[in-house]
Amino acid sequence: MAKIIAIANQKGGVGKTTTAINLCAALGETQRRVLLIDLDPQGNATTGAGVDKNAHELTTCDVLLSSCQTKEAIVSPEHVKFDVMPSNADLTAAEVHLMSIDGRERRLAEALKQVEADYDYIYIDCPPALNVLTLNAFVAANGVLIPMQCEYYALEGLSSLLQTIKQVQGSVNPRLAIEGILRTMFDGRNKLGHEVSNQLIEHFESRVYRTIIPRNIRLAEAPSFGQPIVYYDKSSRGSIAYLALAGEIIRREMATASARNAAQTQTESSPPGEVPRPDGESDGVEASTDGKAPVEPLPSDTVGRGDKPVESSSQEAPTVS
């Protein structure tokens, strides 16, 4: 069953689409089955993956309006190792039409039930706004990956996003959580960037990915060639960073699954009436407090000059509720 992640931030220009394309490509390189859903009417994730957004009759718009089966709108580009549900300007019309439909916020969630067994990961590239399209992504998703530039205004916008996540948790999707916060377009020479990064670590602790995405000209060039960075220039700092992020995500998933299995085994093997000891207290078992695997920091050439990835605390991050 796929893990569904919405990549969202209502502030534009923070690297949402870049992260969606390149993370899917990096996970595809690890032989994971990945689907990228373009939920932005601009269709940048579609073109960035090398798909002509106007060449396909069926798109995300048709899926949301129930005009077709979900599988019918999915394309499998030959030059990348992930599938794409394309989008174009028609999605704006769908957004308007959805406003008058009952259960409009559940349209994407219902549609993904048809295909979630076919993938390991489904990533949704959300528009830079907290609208009905983003709400559909939040209702369908298990978690939200938040790309952020390390600057002052980015922190201000984060509070609105967290409030929206809290509202969705309390009403239509209690399983929704912050999957992780990703520092993007990072310049290690910028003192403010380090200050904001430290604030993120202080408030969100292990929810902040250790991987940092640097400013990288090759990363900015790749979309104009319709290629993810791992194909455009695999040796670039941007490519290495997204491959490292994919590795960090996989290790976290493996550690979480391992901790869950250990807890289940411990519960099943406990005598009736005996309360199992918490993880980490059983003999020979060592578990982290956040259930996530320790990950190695990026090589020094994958971050801005003078920057070093910040170590995350092992304590659990505050949960939005």
C-alpha positions in Angstrom: 0.0 0.0 0.0 1.4 3.4 -1.0 2.4 6.0 1.4 0.8 9.3 0.2 2.7 12.5 0.8 1.5 16.0 -0.1 4.4 18.5 -0.9 3.0 21.8 0.2 3.7 25.3 1.2 1.5 28.3 0.4 4.5 30.4 -0.2 5.7 30.2 -3.8 9.2 29.8 -5.0 10.4 27.5 -2.1 11.2 24.5 -4.2 7.9 22.4 -4.0 7.9 21.4 -7.6 11.6 20.9 -7.8 11.4 18.7 -4.8 8.4 16.7 -6.1 10.1 16.0 -9.4 13.6 15.2 -8.2 12.5 13.2 -5.1 10.3 11.0 -7.2 13.2 10.5 -9.7 15.6 9.7 -6.8 13.2 7.2 -5.3 12.7 5.7 -8.7 16.4 5.1 -8.9 16.1 2.8 -5.8 13.6 0.6 -7.6 10.6 2.0 -5.6 7.3 2.3 -7.4 6.5 6.0 -7.5 3.6 8.1 -8.7 3.9 11.9 -9.0 0.5 13.7 -9.0 0.6 17.3 -10.4 -2.2 19.2 -8.6 -1.0 22.6 -9.7 -2.8 24.2 -12.7 0.5 25.6 -13.9 1.6 22.1 -14.7 5.2 22.7 -13.9 5.7 19.2 -12.3 4.3 17.7 -15.5 6.7 19.5 -17.9 9.6 19.1 -15.5 9.2 15.4 -15.7 9.4 15.6 -19.5 5.6 15.2 -20.2 3.8 17.6 -22.6 1.0 18.9 -20.4 -1.2 19.7 -23.4 -0.7 16.4 -25.3 -2.8 14.2 -23.0 -6.6 14.2 -23.1 -7.0 12.9 -19.6 -5.4 14.8 -16.6 -5.8 15.3 -12.9 -8.8 17.6 -13.7 -10.7 14.6 -15.2 -9.8 12.4 -12.2 -11.1 15.0 -9.7 -14.4 15.5 -11.7 -14.8 11.7 -12.0 -14.7 11.9 -15.8 -12.4 8.9 -16.0 -10.8 6.1 -14.0 -7.6 7.1 -12.1 -5.4 4.7 -14.1 -6.6 6.2 -17.4 -5.0 9.6 -16.5 -1.6 8.2 -15.5 1.3 8.2 -17.9 4.6 6.4 -17.8 7.3 8.5 -19.4 10.1 6.3 -21.0 12.9 8.5 -19.8 12.1 8.5 -16.1 11.5 5.7 -13.5 8.2 7.0 -12.1 4.7 7.6 -13.3 3.0 10.9 -13.7 -0.6 12.1 -13.4 -0.3 15.3 -15.5 -2.0 18.6 -15.1 -2.6 21.8 -17.1 -4.7 24.9 -17.0 -7.9 22.9 -17.1 -7.4 22.2 -13.4 -8.5 25.8 -12.7 -11.9 25.1 -14.1 -12.0 21.9 -12.0 -11.3 23.9 -8.9 -14.2 26.2 -9.5 -16.5 23.3 -10.3 -15.5 21.5 -7.1 -16.8 24.4 -5.0 -20.4 23.4 -5.7 -20.0 19.6 -5.1 -20.7 17.8 -1.9 -17.7 16.0 -0.5 -15.4 18.0 -2.8 -12.5 17.6 -0.3 -12.5 13.8 -0.7 -12.4 13.5 -4.5 -8.7 12.8 -4.7 -8.7 10.4 -1.7 -11.5 8.4 -3.3 -9.7 8.4 -6.7 -6.4 7.2 -5.2 -8.0 4.1 -3.7 -8.0 2.7 -7.3 -4.2 2.8 -7.6 -2.5 3.0 -4.2 -1.8 -0.7 -4.1 0.3 -0.3 -7.3 2.9 2.1 -5.7 5.2 2.4 -2.8 5.1 6.2 -2.7 2.6 8.7 -4.1 3.7 12.4 -4.0 1.3 15.2 -4.7 2.7 18.5 -5.9 0.3 21.1 -4.4 -0.4 24.6 -5.7 1.1 27.6 -3.8 -2.1 28.3 -2.0 -4.3 26.8 0.7 -7.3 26.2 -1.6 -9.7 23.3 -2.4 -7.0 21.5 -4.4 -4.5 21.6 -1.5 -7.3 20.5 0.8 -7.9 17.5 -1.5 -4.2 16.6 -1.2 -4.3 16.9 2.7 -7.4 14.6 2.9 -5.8 12.0 0.7 -2.3 12.1 2.3 -0.7 10.3 5.2 1.7 13.3 5.7 2.9 16.6 4.5 6.4 17.3 3.3 7.1 21.1 3.7 9.9 22.6 1.6 11.2 25.8 3.2 13.8 28.4 2.4 15.7 29.5 5.4 14.5 33.1 5.5 12.3 35.2 7.8 9.1 35.3 5.7 9.2 31.6 5.2 8.8 31.2 9.0 5.8 33.5 8.9 4.0 31.5 6.2 4.7 28.2 8.1 2.2 29.1 10.9 -0.7 29.4 8.4 0.2 26.0 6.9 0.4 24.3 10.3 -3.0 25.8 11.3 -4.5 24.3 8.1 -3.0 20.9 8.9 -4.4 21.1 12.4 -7.9 21.8 11.1 -7.7 18.9 8.6 -6.6 16.6 11.4 -9.5 17.6 13.6 -12.2 17.3 10.9 -11.6 15.0 7.9 -8.2 13.3 8.2 -6.9 12.6 11.7 -4.0 10.5 10.3 -2.4 13.6 8.6 0.9 14.5 10.1 4.0 16.5 9.3 6.2 14.1 7.4 9.2 16.4 7.4 10.5 19.9 6.8 13.0 20.2 4.1 15.5 23.1 3.9 15.8 24.1 0.3 17.8 26.6 -1.7 20.3 26.8 1.2 23.3 29.1 1.0 25.8 28.3 3.8 27.4 31.8 3.4 24.1 33.4 4.6 24.1 34.0 8.4 20.3 34.4 8.4 19.9 31.0 6.8 21.8 29.4 9.6 19.7 31.2 12.2 16.4 30.2 10.6 17.7 26.6 10.2 18.5 26.5 13.9 15.0 27.8 14.8 13.5 25.0 12.7 15.6 22.4 14.5 14.7 23.9 17.9 10.9 23.8 17.3 10.5 20.7 15.1 13.5 18.7 16.1 13.6 15.3 14.3 10.9 16.4 11.9 13.5 18.5 10.1 15.3 16.4 7.5 19.1 16.3 8.0 19.5 16.5 4.2 19.8 20.1 3.0 19.1 21.1 -0.6 21.7 23.7 -1.7 21.4 26.4 -4.2 22.6 24.9 -7.4 22.6 26.2 -11.0 22.3 22.7 -12.5 19.3 22.1 -10.4 17.7 25.3 -11.8 18.6 24.4 -15.4 17.2 20.8 -15.4 13.4 21.7 -15.8 14.1 23.6 -19.0 15.3 20.3 -20.5 12.4 18.4 -19.1 14.6 16.2 -17.0 15.0 15.5 -13.2 18.4 16.5 -12.0 19.4 12.8 -11.4 19.3 12.4 -15.2 20.4 15.8 -16.3 23.6 15.9 -14.2 23.8 13.1 -11.7 27.1 14.3 -10.3 25.9 17.8 -9.4 25.4 18.9 -5.9 21.6 19.1 -6.4 21.4 15.6 -7.6 23.5 14.2 -4.7 21.3 16.1 -2.3 18.1 14.6 -3.6 19.5 11.1 -3.7 20.6 11.6 -0.1 17.1 12.8 0.8 15.6 9.6 -0.9 18.0 7.5 1.2 17.0 9.3 4.4 13.3 8.8 3.7 13.8 5.1 3.0 15.9 4.6 6.2 13.2 6.3 8.3 10.6 4.1 6.8 12.6 1.0 7.5 13.3 2.0 11.1 9.6 2.8 11.7 8.6 -0.6 10.3 11.2 -2.4 12.3 10.1 -0.7 15.5 6.5 -1.4 14.8 7.2 -5.1 14.1 9.3 -5.4 17.3 6.6 -3.9 19.4 4.0 -6.2 17.9 6.2 -9.3 18.5 6.8 -8.2 22.1 3.1 -7.7 22.7 2.3 -11.2 21.2 5.0 -12.9 23.2 4.0 -11.3 26.6 2.1 -13.5 29.1 -1.5 -12.6 29.5 -2.0 -9.7 31.9 1.7 -8.5 31.6 2.2 -5.1 30.3 5.0 -5.0 27.6 8.0 -2.8 28.4 8.4 0.3 26.3 10.7 0.2 23.3 14.3 0.5 24.3 13.8 -1.3 27.7 13.6 -4.8 26.3 16.7 -6.9 26.4 18.9 -6.6 23.3 16.5 -4.1 21.7 17.6 -0.5 21.1 15.1 1.8 19.6 15.2 5.5 18.9 12.6 7.7 20.6 11.2 9.0 17.3 11.2 5.6 15.6 13.4 6.9 12.8 16.6 5.5 11.5 19.9 7.4 12.2 21.0 9.0 8.9 24.3 10.2 7.8 24.8 13.9 7.0 25.3 14.9 3.4 28.9 15.0 2.0 30.4 18.5 2.4 30.0 19.2 -1.3 26.3 18.9 -1.2 25.5 22.0 0.8 26.4 25.6 0.5 30.0 26.7 1.1 30.8 26.9 4.8 27.6 25.0 5.7 27.3 21.8 7.7 24.1 19.8 8.0 22.6 20.3 11.4 22.1 17.2 13.6 18.5 16.5 14.5 17.5 15.8 18.1 16.4 12.3 18.8 13.3 13.5 20.7 9.9 13.5 19.2 8.8 16.6 17.5 5.8 18.5 18.7 2.7 17.0 17.0 0.1 19.3 15.4 -3.2 18.3 16.9 
